[in-house]
């Protein structure tokens, strides 16, 4: 067991972890952050995507002990985030989810690509490629792609208004 | 799918790493984007992981007039975002951006990719095509060798027990070098079925391809013909000559790989 301390969703988090424990299991089991979903547990489905030091990572491919001193943000910690709020309403509007299992991963990754390249996110081909690492077995993806492109339009429109 | 019990050590300097590794059955981990799933699936097994990401030597970027030295611990995303000088006429940035998915690229490292030597990986092919050298540190000193000599076969390198790749030295390509690249995957982000890189410059004509042998293959006759006759060669014939010892010329696989090689070379020729 190793003692760890890091920033989790804007608060200090301390814990004792088994060295082999993944960040995903730590977040779900010890921190009750169940927006982190576990699909494949080997980096193929994207459902467990979180942010580490402002970069998207798969929490099943990070050990909890590796997070010492880092800043981790999960979907649970983005309730007041402007991009996430817009994304969530667009997901609702465009039926971008059905069972919801993949949704938190898609939302985390969609926010990441919007933050890095909002202009390109207006194009569905771009969004489709950037989200290719995430698997959804319900929607057929069209609603998800539409929700992200529409979010990009909405964010750019507010930028223009506030400028 | 959880890894078997193991202990974890974070190293902050090279000596820590090398002494930590003196115990039996330990492994280095940098990004862990291949190793952690392999441990979880129990196709790899270790008693101890030594985390090397924070070691300064593994994150160096040093540029001289003729070459660039890059730390083995730099992530694919660092190349993709242009945080590492790319003297391969944009090749390294392009290769990096095309590896797996962004969440993987944020952690996965160039050194890890080479050390694992997956036959479908992109960095071994790219670094061999660029004639890069690898700097290797072991308990009994350091050595360097061509990445071409480091990669032996599928998941097989000439690294000895306890040795670690610390950096790569990449010679700058001549000005006006023309680069072409074609990667065939079943879906965006998947490991490639075949991947070809062609580099054409005065005195440097090379075409390499993966997906044929257990390690990147030099298309020797093609490279020699390109050096001799440039665009005048019968490209289809020379590529076929290079591939025929490995593949049945009537097979789908042959045609697929032939097309990948042709595409990369045609791209370079058309620049």
Boltz contact constraints between the chains, C-beta under 6 A:
constraints:
  - contact:
      token1: [A, 19]
      token2: [B, 6]
      max_distance: 6.0
  - contact:
      token1: [A, 19]
      token2: [B, 7]
      max_distance: 6.0
  - contact:
      token1: [A, 19]
      token2: [B, 8]
      max_distance: 6.0
  - contact:
      token1: [A, 20]
      token2: [B, 3]
      max_distance: 6.0
  - contact:
      token1: [A, 20]
      token2: [B, 5]
      max_distance: 6.0
  - contact:
      token1: [A, 20]
      token2: [B, 6]
      max_distance: 6.0
  - contact:
      token1: [A, 41]
      token2: [B, 1]
      max_distance: 6.0
  - contact:
      token1: [A, 42]
      token2: [B, 37]
      max_distance: 6.0
  - contact:
      token1: [A, 42]
      token2: [B, 40]
      max_distance: 6.0
  - contact:
      token1: [A, 43]
      token2: [B, 37]
      max_distance: 6.0
  - contact:
      token1: [A, 49]
      token2: [B, 103]
      max_distance: 6.0
  - contact:
      token1: [A, 55]
      token2: [B, 106]
      max_distance: 6.0
  - contact:
      token1: [A, 56]
      token2: [B, 102]
      max_distance: 6.0
  - contact:
      token1: [A, 56]
      token2: [B, 103]
      max_distance: 6.0
  - contact:
      token1: [A, 57]
      token2: [B, 103]
      max_distance: 6.0
  - contact:
      token1: [A, 57]
      token2: [B, 106]
      max_distance: 6.0
  - contact:
      token1: [A, 57]
      token2: [B, 107]
      max_distance: 6.0
  - contact:
      token1: [A, 58]
      token2: [B, 103]
      max_distance: 6.0
  - contact:
      token1: [A, 61]
      token2: [B, 33]
      max_distance: 6.0
  - contact:
      token1: [A, 61]
      token2: [B, 36]
      max_distance: 6.0
  - contact:
      token1: [A, 65]
      token2: [B, 8]
      max_distance: 6.0
  - contact:
      token1: [A, 129]
      token2: [B, 188]
      max_distance: 6.0
  - contact:
      token1: [A, 132]
      token2: [B, 188]
      max_distance: 6.0
  - contact:
      token1: [A, 132]
      token2: [B, 189]
      max_distance: 6.0
  - contact:
      token1: [A, 133]
      token2: [B, 101]
      max_distance: 6.0
  - contact:
      token1: [A, 133]
      token2: [B, 189]
      max_distance: 6.0
